[in-house]
Amino acid sequence: MISQHCLKIEILSSLSSELIMRYVDVGWMWDKTSSDPRYVSSVNVQWEDVYRALGNLHGENQKLRIGLLNFNSTEYGSWIQLFSESHFSIVRLEPVKDSITPGRHLKLPCTRVAGWSRDVARLHLQLSAAKLAVTSSKRNQKVHVLFVTDCFPLPNLFPCKNLVRHEGNAWLYSPDLKALREKLRLPVGSCELAVPLKAKTRLFSVDRRREAYATILHSASEYVCGAIAAAQSIRQTGSTRDLVILVDDSISDHQRQGLETAGWKVRIIERIRNPKATRDAYNEWNYSKFRLWQLTDYDKIIFIDADLLILRNIDFLFAMPEITATGNNATLFNSGVMVIEPSNCTFQLLMEHINEITSYNGGDQGYLNEIFTWWHPASPST
């Protein structure tokens, strides 16, 4: 188990002796000579919550093998007292290369100040947890990851569908190791393309019946013709995936019929108001895009804005994880074209924080960039 306390992270699994030596023998994580103040956590570990979060794991016949990441010596002693029959290993972080964060000051993860969701230290800890979970796993053996943090873990690295239990600031996950392994093969930075421009081969997804292109029309009908043209452009590229369009009551029955004739499967939605938008502003209802995550009869969605035309087949993007998108500016992605993985709990996550998180541009793009900070760049020509 990996536990993250500033995030603190605990990984529950059977850590091999080879893995222990690889991560542990470099020294104790709380040594003054090796500790990094950027990763020091002020999170107060609620041990009762941790114990409840682990639930029945500590009641199984076999002893737990626990790897601890980013816990101090006092907390290490508390782990020993709480699970005296378990085997513990102290896990060291691999250093961050200077090229990843040139000249940038790293704030403490989850300090609840502006930009907390973009902490490179926070990303570093969670990527390390994911890497250790994948490396420590054995065939047909479950690995659990426990985060101790006041902030939700990265939703596209540790998705809520893998959340086993949440107690206070303790988050217990049972990750899909195959999916996690694939994600770890993707570039970490935002300057390297997840889908190279001149790739010799293209990835292909498995179940085409559970994949779809989607768009949304709400609050006004000006883009109905654009959506009809978008559907035609997708079909002209040779794609046979479903086409799904979300519409509200501003789209008339006649217009809906036209959309269906063009190939769209029409879904009626209730709009979602942006609580920080002024009345009748352009961005008042653009959080309605979050309804895309409720399309749970599909595993993957390629969202496109209704005013876009697809000039070449981009079905290969269905093989990419959430969020794969084109870049907008520096470390930000453009939400006009993106790959998402529908999930009711992800939708709930988006809804739970709309009053707390401020969008940098006042719209859905800015908000989604604060939630999905670890995204994967597609080709700018997509």
N, C-alpha and C positions, 0 to 999 in steps of 0.2 A: 504494500500500500504506500502511496506517496501522500504526504500531507504538506499543505502549503499554508504558511502562516504569515504572511505579509502581503501576501499569500504564504501559507505553510502547507506542505504536501506530505502525504503519507501513502506509500504504495504497499498494498497487501498482496503478497504472492509468495511463491517459493523462489527466492533469489539464489542463484547458483553461486558457488564460491568464486568462480571466475568473474562473475559480475560484481560481487562484493569487492574483490581486489581492484577491479577496474575503477570503481567509483569511490571507494572508501579509503584506500591506503595512502591517498595523497594528503591526508591529514584531517583533523577534526574541524568541522565547519565553524566552530565558535572560537578557534584559536585567534588571538589578537593579531598575530602576524599574517593571517590569511583571510580574516573576515572582511567583508565589503559593506560599508555603512549604507550603501544604496539599497541593500537587500534586507537591512535590519527591520524587523516588524514590530509594530506596536499593538498588534491585534491580541486581545485577551482571549486565550483559549478557554472555552467553557467545557470542562472535561465531562460534565454530565451530558452535554449535547453530543460530544464526540462518542461517548459510550453508547448513547441511544442510536446515533447514526450508524454505528457499526452493527447494531441489531444482533442478528443471530450468527454473524461471522465468528465472533469469539466463543460461540457455544458449540462450534463444530468439533468433531473428534480430533482432527489434526491440528497441530500447533500452527499459529499464524507466523509467517515470516514477514517482517515489516521493515521497509526501508524509509527512513526519515530524511526529509529534505527541508532545510531552512528552519529547523527547530534549534533552540539554544540548549545549554547543558541542563538548566533547571527543568525545562519541558521534557528533555530526554528522560530525566529521573521520574517525572510524572507518568510517562509512557510505561516505564518499567513497573511502577506500582500498579498501574491500571490493568496491564496485561502481562503479569509476571511470568506466565508460561510461554510467552511468545519469544521468537528470536528476532533481535533488532540489528539493523545495519544503518550506519550513518552514511548518507549519500552526499557527495560533493558535486557542485555545479561545474560544468565545463566553462571556461572563461569565454566571455563575449569578445569577438574580434573587434578591433578598433574600427574596421571598415563598416561595421553594422551601424554604429552610432557615432560617427565622427564629431567630436566636440560637443556632444549633447549631454546635458545634465540629466541624470535619471532620477525621477521623483520616486518616492516610495510607492509601491503598488497600493491601490485602493485608499488613497488619502482623501478621496471625495472632494478634490479640488478640480478646477478645470483641466481637462486632459488626462484625468486618471486612467481612463480606459485605454490610452495609448502608451502607457508605460512599457518601455522595452524590457525593464526588469521583470515586470509582470508576465510579459510574453515569454521571456527567457525561462522563467520558472515553470510555466505550464508546458512549454515545449520539452523541457528536460523531464518533466513528469511523464509526458506522453512517450518519450523515447525510452525511459526506464521501464514503463509498463509493457511496451512492446518487446523490449529486449529480455525482460525477466520472465516472460510467459513461456510456459511449456505446453506441449500438445494437450488439447482438451482440458486445460486448467484455467480457471477464472482468475483474473487479476482485478483488484479493486483499487480505485484511487480516491483518497480522501483529501479534500481541500479544506483548510481552515482559513476563511477569509470573509470579510464583510461584503465583498463584491462578488457578483456571479462570475464563475469561470467563463472562459471564451466559449461561446455557444456553438461555434462551428468546429471547435477542436474537441470539446467535451459537451456534446449536445444534450439537451434536457431529456431526450428519450432514453438516454443511458443513465439518468439520475435515479439511483436506487432509493436514496433517502436524504432529506434536508432537515437538519435540526439546528436552529440558531445560525451560527456562522460555520457549521460543519456540513459539507456537501460530499456525499458518497456516490461514486460512479462505478458502474461495471461497463467499461468501454468495449465497443466492438473493435477488437484488435486488428482484424483485417482492414477495416475502414481506416483505423487510426494509422496503421502502417502505410497505407497509400497516401494519406495526408502528409505524413512526415517526409515523403519523397519529393514533395513540392518545394519550390524555392521559398526561403524565409523572408527575404526582402521584397520590396515592391518594384524593384528595377529589373528583375528577371522574369521573363514570361513563363507562366505555367504551361502554356501551349505555344511552343516556339513557332516563329513565322515560317521556317523552312523545315518543319519536322518531316522525317522520311516516312513515318507511319502515323496514322491517326488512331486514337483510342476509340473504342466503341462500347456503348453501354449494353446491358443484358436484356432488360425487359422493356421493349418499346411501347407496350400497351400501357405502362405506368409512367409515361413521359409525355409532356405536352408543352407547346408554346402558349403563353398567356399574355394578355394585356388587360387594361382597365379603362373604363369610361365612367366618369362621374361628374355631377354638378353642371355639365353643359354638353351639348350634342354636336359641337363644332367638329369633333374629331371622328365622327362616325364614318365619313368617307375615307379618312386616313386609315382607320382600322380595316375597312374593306380592302383597301389597296395593300395593306400589310399582309393580310391573309393570302391574297393572290400572289404576292411576292414570295412568300414562304413556299407555297405550292409549286411555283415556277422553279424553285431550286431543287425540286425533287423530293422534298421532305413529306412523309406521310404521317407524321406525329399528329396527335389531337391538337386542335386549336381551341383554347378556352378564353372567353372574354367575360370579365366582371363588369356589370353595369348596375346603376342605381335607377331610381324612378324618374330621373331627368331624361332618360332615353325612352322614347315612345315605342309603342307596340309595332308601329310601322317600321321604325328604325331597327328594332330588334329582329324583325323578320328579314330585313336586308342583311343584317350581320350573319344570321343563320344561313341565308342563301349563299353568302360568301364563304361559308365553311366554319364559322365560329360556333362553338357550343356556348350558349348564353347562360350565365349564372347571375341571378339577382342578388345584390348585396345591400346591406345597410351601411351608409357612409360612416367614417370615423373622423371626428373633428380633431384638428390640431389644437390642443388647449392653449398654445402660446401664440396663435394667430389672431389677428384682428378680424372683426366681422366683415364678411364679404371680400376678404383679401384672397389673392390668387392661391395661397397655401392653406386656406381654411380647412379644406377637406382632403388634402393630399396624403394624410396618414391612412386613408382608405386602402392604399397599396398593401398595407399589412394583411389584408384579407387574403392575399395570395398564399399565405402560410396555412390557410384553412382548406386548401385544395388537397386534402389528404388522401383522395383516391388516386393521387399521383405521387411517385417517389421523387421525381425531378421536374422542375419547371424552368424553362428559359423564358424570362420575362423580357418583353420589348415594349417600349413606349408606342402608343397607338399611331404616332406620326412617323414611324420609321419604316423604311423599305429594306428587306433582306435581299442582297444582291448575289450571294453565294450560299451554298449549303453549310449550315453551322451545327448540324446534328451532332458533330463530335463533341460539342460542349456538354451534352448530356452525360458524358463520362467524367466530367469534372465535378468537384465537390462544391458545396455552398461555402462561401460566396466566391464565384468566379465572375469577374466583370472587367470592363475596360477601365483604364485609369482616367481620372478627371483632372487632378492637379496634385502633384507630389505624391503623398501617401494616401490620397483619397480616391475612391472609386466612383464611377458614374452609375447611378441606379437605373439608367435608361435601358441598359441591357445587362442582365445578370442571371446567374444560375442560382436557384434556391432549392431547398429541400423542405417541402411542406410538413408542418408538424403543429399540432394544436398547442403543445406546451411552448414552442417557440413563439407562436402567436401571443400566448399569455405573457411571455417574457417581454415582448414588444409593448404590450398594453400596460403592463405593470409599471413601466418606467417613463411613460410619456409626460408625466408631470415633473419628473426629476431631471431627466437628461435634456439638455438644450441642443437643438440642431444648429450646426454652424451656419447654415444658410436659411434656416427657418422652415425647411421642407423635409420631405421624407428622406432625401438623399443624405442630408446632414445627420439626421437621426440614425439611419441605418449604418452610417460610417462610424458612429460612436458605439454601436452594438457589435458590429462585425469588423473589428479592427484588424483581424488577421485574415485578409482576403487574398485571392489569387488572380494575378493579371492574365487576361486573355490577350490575344493579338489586338493591337489598336485598329487593325483593318477588319476586325470581326464585324 
